[in-house]
Amino acid sequence: MKTFFRRIGRAVGDFFYDISCTLSRLKPPSKRPVSGMKTKKRKDMIFYVCMLALPLLQFGLMWVGVNFNSILLSFKEYVDADRNFVWTLKNFADVFQNLFGEDTVLLVSLKNSVLLYLLTTFVTMPTSLIISFYFYKKFAFSRALKIILFIPSIISSVVTVTCFYFIADRGYPQIMEMLTGVATEGLLVNSETRTPTLILYNIFYSMAGNFLFYSSAMSGIDNSVSEAAQIDGANLVQEFFRITLPNIYPMLSTFLVAGLAGALIGDYGMYAFSKAGGSAIDTMGYYFTRGITLDTTGQTYPHFAALGLVLSAMTCVLVFSARAILNRLDPFRDQHKEVKA
Amino acid sequence: MSKPKKHLQKVKTPIGAWVIFLFLAVYAIALMIPYLFALVTSFRSINDFREQVFGWSTPTLDNYQTLFDTSGSGFKYTVITSDGAEAYYDFIGLMVNSFLFAIGCAAANTICPCIVGYCTARFPYKFSNFLISLVYVLMALPIVGSTVSEIQMTQTLGIYDTIPGMWFLKFSFLGMYTLIYNASFKSIPNDYVEAAYMDGAGNMSIFVRIMLPLVSNTMLIAFILSFVSFWSDYSTPLYFLRSYPTLALALLNYTETVGTYATDQMAACILLCIPSLVLFACFTEKFTGNLQMGGIKG
């Protein structure tokens, strides 16, 4: 009751105050700052809600909605072109039968994806680390080399694949014929050389990708640590293995884990290769892209949704196991825990 | 307390390092060979190329002229739209699509994390903490193969096969940029906001006129990197933009839709690279600077 009268009193007061301002040709203030803090909080809240509305709507539709739909989709089977459906577990049965069958496309794709991941990771990572150390120590021509090696990262993979295809499939046979006098097939057309060529391509181009991250992480190491090591007589090899590598271990493990997240679903440029010259090897990403783009009616979408769920579950297990193992192997485990805390 | 020196001074190159240099020099040349091949081939005639793949003849601009020729004999890219009709694009049309797609998506991918980063840094509500935790958790959660569901969702929302629809698709705050913006806004002293508020500025003018200029560098880097990535991206248009193909997608389908004219194709490759290379040349330091930030955080 008391509040009610207080509100009426304030409203009446505002009214007469506005009239007196108008009469004296003064611009009336919007409201008297009686409860300034409350107004500010309210305004803050309105601003906060308005600003976050669109990002949250996008998240709700394109992440929550999409993943929820993905789960539902994986249990559906379309029975006609109008996308009428029945609920079923058939999609999962198909996926498991194909994944654990003998020489099915899905199994071959999975095997190739894992093989390419392992090769690109465990061949390129050591090389990238050595290159990064070179840049970190600012040896001769570091800056120029850094810029040149970074260029493939900003050029579209379609361009790189197209150029590589022409060299490997059209240029190589001509050179070989000139040199040996024998007609030779292109490296990608020839089924014997195709897989090694595509593996080499992936290793070759992924080596240039990560070195900048590594060298930047290395530049974060306190200078006094390496100076102390140098005073104690450590050479560059010792510095690399005993100081630099342990100090950037958290970043290395993050890279490994992040790479693992895309290991099973990686395309490794195969779709682009198949479009450039029709020669590619099956990888999981290629299987997805080819399947989805060929299906214009969406009848096979439930199969891909189920496959996506199975692969996500497998990737989750891999990622969290790898994370746990890599955390245990951390040489500065206790220190990094303290930093995180 | 003085800050420890972060960067090492240039040191004398030992013999072992020269060996690595030799390897790096060979590797760098080998990396550049395909692009040099594309550049040289783009200035050759198709007959010369058929005779000899590697080689050099009198340079010609015919391939570039063919690409920009809007008459019937010039470059023509055919698409089947989502309505099932046939549509034709000339090279300029593809470039326009590419620019609209890349600029819009890069802007969406820059603005959305900036808004969320600002709100979560400036307003310490519980929901802000929840949002930041959500970003961390979803970054660690490997969800793969949801493309088909995304296609269905965009079809349901009516944004499938539209360029503005793709902008909405990329208007996402999930990812590293939100965390970077959050950290950047948190590092700005609150005095700026309080002084502006005392002067009568509202929340929107504080955000637009005071806070955004302070993080403009970060925004520029995010925009450039996103632009380069969307400019080169062919998978999003492949799945979602049937009627509005981009240059990258056209190049992917070149052999099937245009024909096996290698020299034209190489000219198209060179033209696709130009915007990214120009940006890289103008902002080399920013590219590497951003990577440095990511590297240390990693």
Boltz contact constraints between the chains, C-beta under 6 A:
constraints:
  - contact:
      token1: [A, 47]
      token2: [B, 203]
      max_distance: 6.0
  - contact:
      token1: [A, 48]
      token2: [B, 119]
      max_distance: 6.0
  - contact:
      token1: [A, 48]
      token2: [B, 123]
      max_distance: 6.0
  - contact:
      token1: [A, 51]
      token2: [B, 115]
      max_distance: 6.0
  - contact:
      token1: [A, 51]
      token2: [B, 119]
      max_distance: 6.0
  - contact:
      token1: [A, 52]
      token2: [B, 119]
      max_distance: 6.0
  - contact:
      token1: [A, 55]
      token2: [B, 112]
      max_distance: 6.0
  - contact:
      token1: [A, 55]
      token2: [B, 116]
      max_distance: 6.0
  - contact:
      token1: [A, 55]
      token2: [B, 173]
      max_distance: 6.0
  - contact:
      token1: [A, 58]
      token2: [B, 171]
      max_distance: 6.0
  - contact:
      token1: [A, 65]
      token2: [B, 153]
      max_distance: 6.0
  - contact:
      token1: [A, 66]
      token2: [B, 146]
      max_distance: 6.0
  - contact:
      token1: [A, 66]
      token2: [B, 149]
      max_distance: 6.0
  - contact:
      token1: [A, 66]
      token2: [B, 150]
      max_distance: 6.0
  - contact:
      token1: [A, 66]
      token2: [B, 153]
      max_distance: 6.0
  - contact:
      token1: [A, 69]
      token2: [B, 149]
      max_distance: 6.0
  - contact:
      token1: [A, 70]
      token2: [B, 146]
      max_distance: 6.0
  - contact:
      token1: [A, 70]
      token2: [B, 149]
      max_distance: 6.0
  - contact:
      token1: [A, 73]
      token2: [B, 149]
      max_distance: 6.0
  - contact:
      token1: [A, 134]
      token2: [B, 20]
      max_distance: 6.0
  - contact:
      token1: [A, 137]
      token2: [B, 11]
      max_distance: 6.0
  - contact:
      token1: [A, 138]
      token2: [B, 10]
      max_distance: 6.0
  - contact:
      token1: [A, 139]
      token2: [B, 13]
      max_distance: 6.0
  - contact:
      token1: [A, 139]
      token2: [B, 17]
      max_distance: 6.0
  - contact:
      token1: [A, 140]
      token2: [B, 13]
      max_distance: 6.0
  - contact:
      token1: [A, 140]
      token2: [B, 21]
      max_distance: 6.0
  - contact:
      token1: [A, 145]
      token2: [B, 24]
      max_distance: 6.0
  - contact:
      token1: [A, 145]
      token2: [B, 28]
      max_distance: 6.0
  - contact:
      token1: [A, 148]
      token2: [B, 28]
      max_distance: 6.0
  - contact:
      token1: [A, 149]
      token2: [B, 28]
      max_distance: 6.0
  - contact:
      token1: [A, 152]
      token2: [B, 31]
      max_distance: 6.0
  - contact:
      token1: [A, 154]
      token2: [B, 228]
      max_distance: 6.0
  - contact:
      token1: [A, 154]
      token2: [B, 276]
      max_distance: 6.0
  - contact:
      token1: [A, 154]
      token2: [B, 280]
      max_distance: 6.0
  - contact:
      token1: [A, 155]
      token2: [B, 273]
      max_distance: 6.0
  - contact:
      token1: [A, 156]
      token2: [B, 232]
      max_distance: 6.0
  - contact:
      token1: [A, 156]
      token2: [B, 248]
      max_distance: 6.0
  - contact:
      token1: [A, 156]
      token2: [B, 272]
      max_distance: 6.0
  - contact:
      token1: [A, 158]
      token2: [B, 234]
      max_distance: 6.0
  - contact:
      token1: [A, 158]
      token2: [B, 248]
      max_distance: 6.0
  - contact:
      token1: [A, 158]
      token2: [B, 251]
      max_distance: 6.0
  - contact:
      token1: [A, 158]
      token2: [B, 252]
      max_distance: 6.0
  - contact:
      token1: [A, 159]
      token2: [B, 269]
      max_distance: 6.0
  - contact:
      token1: [A, 159]
      token2: [B, 272]
      max_distance: 6.0
  - contact:
      token1: [A, 159]
      token2: [B, 273]
      max_distance: 6.0
  - contact:
      token1: [A, 162]
      token2: [B, 269]
      max_distance: 6.0
  - contact:
      token1: [A, 163]
      token2: [B, 34]
      max_distance: 6.0
  - contact:
      token1: [A, 163]
      token2: [B, 37]
      max_distance: 6.0
  - contact:
      token1: [A, 163]
      token2: [B, 38]
      max_distance: 6.0
  - contact:
      token1: [A, 164]
      token2: [B, 34]
      max_distance: 6.0
  - contact:
      token1: [A, 170]
      token2: [B, 53]
      max_distance: 6.0
  - contact:
      token1: [A, 171]
      token2: [B, 53]
      max_distance: 6.0
  - contact:
      token1: [A, 171]
      token2: [B, 54]
      max_distance: 6.0
  - contact:
      token1: [A, 174]
      token2: [B, 53]
      max_distance: 6.0
  - contact:
      token1: [A, 212]
      token2: [B, 291]
      max_distance: 6.0
  - contact:
      token1: [A, 213]
      token2: [B, 295]
      max_distance: 6.0
  - contact:
      token1: [A, 216]
      token2: [B, 291]
      max_distance: 6.0
  - contact:
      token1: [A, 216]
      token2: [B, 292]
      max_distance: 6.0
  - contact:
      token1: [A, 216]
      token2: [B, 295]
      max_distance: 6.0
  - contact:
      token1: [A, 217]
      token2: [B, 295]
      max_distance: 6.0
  - contact:
      token1: [A, 219]
      token2: [B, 7]
      max_distance: 6.0
  - contact:
      token1: [A, 220]
      token2: [B, 296]
      max_distance: 6.0
  - contact:
      token1: [A, 222]
      token2: [B, 4]
      max_distance: 6.0
  - contact:
      token1: [A, 223]
      token2: [B, 5]
      max_distance: 6.0
  - contact:
      token1: [A, 223]
      token2: [B, 8]
      max_distance: 6.0
  - contact:
      token1: [A, 224]
      token2: [B, 4]
      max_distance: 6.0
  - contact:
      token1: [A, 251]
      token2: [B, 298]
      max_distance: 6.0
  - contact:
      token1: [A, 254]
      token2: [B, 298]
      max_distance: 6.0
  - contact:
      token1: [A, 261]
      token2: [B, 142]
      max_distance: 6.0
  - contact:
      token1: [A, 265]
      token2: [B, 144]
      max_distance: 6.0
  - contact:
      token1: [A, 275]
      token2: [B, 252]
      max_distance: 6.0
  - contact:
      token1: [A, 301]
      token2: [B, 148]
      max_distance: 6.0
  - contact:
      token1: [A, 304]
      token2: [B, 148]
      max_distance: 6.0
  - contact:
      token1: [A, 305]
      token2: [B, 148]
      max_distance: 6.0
  - contact:
      token1: [A, 305]
      token2: [B, 149]
      max_distance: 6.0
  - contact:
      token1: [A, 307]
      token2: [B, 145]
      max_distance: 6.0
  - contact:
      token1: [A, 308]
      token2: [B, 144]
      max_distance: 6.0
  - contact:
      token1: [A, 308]
      token2: [B, 145]
      max_distance: 6.0
  - contact:
      token1: [A, 308]
      token2: [B, 146]
      max_distance: 6.0
  - contact:
      token1: [A, 311]
      token2: [B, 144]
      max_distance: 6.0
  - contact:
      token1: [A, 311]
      token2: [B, 145]
      max_distance: 6.0
  - contact:
      token1: [A, 312]
      token2: [B, 143]
      max_distance: 6.0
  - contact:
      token1: [A, 312]
      token2: [B, 144]
      max_distance: 6.0
  - contact:
      token1: [A, 315]
      token2: [B, 142]
      max_distance: 6.0
  - contact:
      token1: [A, 315]
      token2: [B, 144]
      max_distance: 6.0
  - contact:
      token1: [A, 319]
      token2: [B, 142]
      max_distance: 6.0
